[in-house]
Amino acid sequence: MFTKKDTVKAILRNSELNLKEMGSAFAPSNIALCKYWGKRDRELNLPINSSLSVSLADLGTATEIKLSDNHFDEVFLNNERVSPESRFYRRVIDFVDLIRPSNDLNLKILTFNSIPTAAGLASSASGFAALTMALNDFFGFKLSNEDMSVLARMGSGSASRSIYNGFVKWNKGSNENGLDSYAELIPTVWDELRIGIVEVTAEEKKVDSRNGMNQTVETSHLYESWPKQAADDLDKIEYAIREKDFELLGKTAEQNACSMHATMLSGFPPLIYWLPETVATIHKIHQLRSEGLPIYFTIDAGPNVKILFEESVEEVVKNQFSGIKIIKPF
Ligand code: DP6
């Protein structure tokens, strides 16, 4: 069986260590228009289906890495020291342990998130992407984006897509070793596209995506239909991006998200990330759409709603959804 360590060995086989004083990187968060939901290999974090996302401009994670002055690793999140007992610290250091060339290199890792951690806004995506890129910079490995995407994927699947800015497709790959499971940029620029984030809550969710998707795959009968639907949706979304067909993009993304949530709901115990405000926002979007406003939504493993629309209706959307945060991805 191929392990995470084997993957790192394969990726770093031609890289030399060229330590810098400080490594740094920024990675944007991303929202999947065609969702990744379900793993075929938990050790390597390989997905059952391919997925496609759009990045969230300056919402994301900036990471800086230096040598620690102490004989232990230090992790800071938004200028606050993170307890070595916390899950956050463990996930970061387990990942660093995979990649650092020697255990004598104790690191000080400073992470700055411009998004609420774990509120369904994919902070693990930008977090592991920024960490991978900052490690690559700090150690001077000069890795390609594809290689960094493979590494980031092992931290968190959606992180494989946060290596890039813009529309990004993560090919599920077919090799058992996972080396062909990485993301690539779709080089289309869609200037008019907007994403509005309706933040229902900034509270941490009770079941994270990882446990949520494993539970769904294990217990939902509806999950059987998911891989095929995701493959069809991905084709449609790629076509919609190429043709700048907003209606097709919006419809497909909305149906894709609802189908994913249907698989969660049909597992046991049923997984319901939506809160009453989530449902109210969905009804409002549908009402406005029936009145002629071209807006659609997508929702990840959390209660927050992301509204998809184009520049021409930005003012109307702003007035309809108070407190909405509008992002211009391009
Ligand atoms: C619903 O990438 O957070 O946001 O690979 O276990 O870390 P792990 O899961 P994660 O799952 C993201 C799920 C999603 C859909 C998506 O972003 O594609």
Boltz pocket constraint, residues with backbone or C-beta under 6 A from the ligand:
constraints:
  - pocket:
      binder: B
      contacts: [[A, 30], [A, 31], [A, 32], [A, 34], [A, 35], [A, 36], [A, 37], [A, 45], [A, 51], [A, 122], [A, 124], [A, 125], [A, 153], [A, 155], [A, 156], [A, 157], [A, 158], [A, 159], [A, 209], [A, 210], [A, 211], [A, 299], [A, 300], [A, 301]]
      max_distance: 6.0
